[in-house]
Amino acid sequence: MSVTRLKQVVPLAALVASSLVLAACGSSSPSTTVDTHAHGVPYLTQSGSGNKTIASVALPSTWSLVWKFSCTDPTTRRSFVVAVSSGGRPPTTVTDQTGLEGGGYHPFTKAGNYTFTVTTSCSWNLLVATAGTETFPVTTHTSAP
């Protein structure tokens, strides 16, 4: 093979190799998304008392909703409802409980911008976290020596 022909082949081989690497690693096209959210760091934590609609939160394809409520002041059994909506669709009820207190967990497997609606006269806490989170983090207090 002549030197001129070799000079033409080498750049072509480099171009083909770099194209193969880009194809194998993915491209920077808008369809490629990477969830860079740190595991254990919630997407949303919210607490309150009474009815509340929580502004839209962008969530990945897998995430968890954890809730708890308390109706102990005054001590009467009351209703606690959490609904979610996404993409302009009507809200879907995730839980509808009645009691003095309670809680629960629900995994989700669809990405989108979600709005949360709490309907109750009780006090409550919501946690939206990475998939697999089923309980609120345990807070420990230590006394100073």
C-alpha positions in Angstrom: 0.0 0.0 0.0 1.4 3.4 -0.9 2.1 6.1 1.7 -0.7 8.3 0.2 -3.2 5.5 0.4 -2.2 4.8 4.0 -2.7 8.5 5.0 -6.3 8.2 3.7 -7.1 5.0 5.4 -5.8 6.0 8.9 -8.2 9.0 9.3 -11.1 7.0 8.0 -10.4 4.2 10.5 -10.2 6.7 13.4 -13.5 8.2 12.3 -15.2 4.8 12.2 -13.7 3.8 15.6 -14.9 7.1 17.2 -18.4 6.6 15.7 -18.5 3.0 17.2 -17.5 4.3 20.6 -20.1 7.0 20.5 -22.8 4.5 19.5 -21.8 2.1 22.2 -21.7 4.8 24.9 -24.9 6.6 23.8 -25.2 10.0 22.2 -26.0 13.3 23.7 -29.4 13.3 22.1 -32.4 14.6 24.1 -33.8 11.0 24.4 -30.9 9.9 26.6 -31.5 10.9 30.2 -29.5 10.0 33.3 -30.9 10.3 36.8 -28.2 12.1 38.8 -30.3 12.4 42.0 -28.3 11.0 45.0 -29.8 7.9 46.6 -31.2 8.7 50.0 -31.9 12.4 49.2 -35.6 13.0 48.9 -37.2 14.6 45.9 -39.8 16.1 48.2 -40.5 16.3 51.9 -43.6 18.1 53.1 -45.6 18.2 56.3 -48.7 20.0 57.3 -52.1 19.9 58.7 -55.3 20.0 56.7 -55.8 20.1 52.9 -52.9 21.0 50.7 -52.0 20.8 47.0 -48.2 20.5 46.5 -46.7 22.0 43.5 -45.4 19.9 40.6 -42.2 17.9 41.1 -40.2 16.3 38.3 -39.6 12.6 39.0 -37.7 9.8 37.3 -39.1 6.5 36.1 -38.9 4.8 39.5 -39.7 6.6 42.8 -41.6 6.0 46.0 -44.3 7.9 47.9 -44.3 7.5 51.7 -46.9 9.0 54.0 -48.0 9.2 57.6 -50.8 11.0 59.4 -52.0 11.7 62.9 -55.5 12.7 64.1 -54.7 12.7 67.8 -55.5 16.3 68.5 -58.4 16.1 69.0 -58.6 12.3 69.3 -61.2 11.4 66.6 -61.0 9.0 63.7 -60.8 11.1 60.5 -60.2 10.6 56.8 -56.8 10.9 55.1 -56.5 10.9 51.3 -53.5 11.4 49.0 -53.9 11.7 45.3 -51.3 12.2 42.5 -51.7 13.7 39.0 -49.4 14.0 36.1 -49.5 15.5 32.6 -52.8 17.3 33.1 -54.6 14.0 33.9 -57.2 13.8 36.7 -55.8 12.9 40.1 -55.5 9.2 41.1 -56.1 8.3 44.7 -53.1 6.6 46.2 -54.5 6.1 49.7 -57.8 6.7 51.4 -57.5 5.8 55.1 -59.6 6.5 58.2 -58.3 6.4 61.7 -56.5 8.1 64.5 -53.2 7.6 62.7 -51.6 5.6 60.0 -49.3 5.6 57.0 -48.1 3.7 54.0 -45.9 3.4 51.0 -46.5 3.2 47.3 -43.9 2.6 44.5 -44.3 4.3 41.1 -42.7 3.4 37.8 -43.4 6.3 35.5 -41.5 9.5 35.0 -43.2 12.9 34.9 -44.1 16.0 36.6 -46.3 15.1 39.5 -48.7 17.1 41.7 -49.7 15.8 45.1 -53.0 16.6 46.8 -53.7 15.8 50.5 -57.2 15.9 51.8 -57.7 15.7 55.5 -58.1 17.6 58.8 -55.2 15.7 60.4 -51.5 16.5 60.6 -49.4 14.6 58.0 -46.0 14.1 56.4 -45.2 13.1 52.8 -41.8 11.9 51.5 -41.1 11.4 47.8 -37.8 9.5 47.4 -35.7 7.2 45.3 -37.3 3.8 44.5 -37.3 1.4 47.4 -37.7 4.0 50.1 -40.5 2.6 52.3 -40.2 4.5 55.5 -39.3 8.0 56.8 -35.7 8.4 57.8 -35.0 7.7 61.5 -33.9 10.8 63.3 -31.8 10.2 66.4 -31.0 12.8 69.0 -28.0 12.5 71.2 -27.6 14.5 74.4 -24.5 16.6 74.9 -22.0 15.3 77.5 
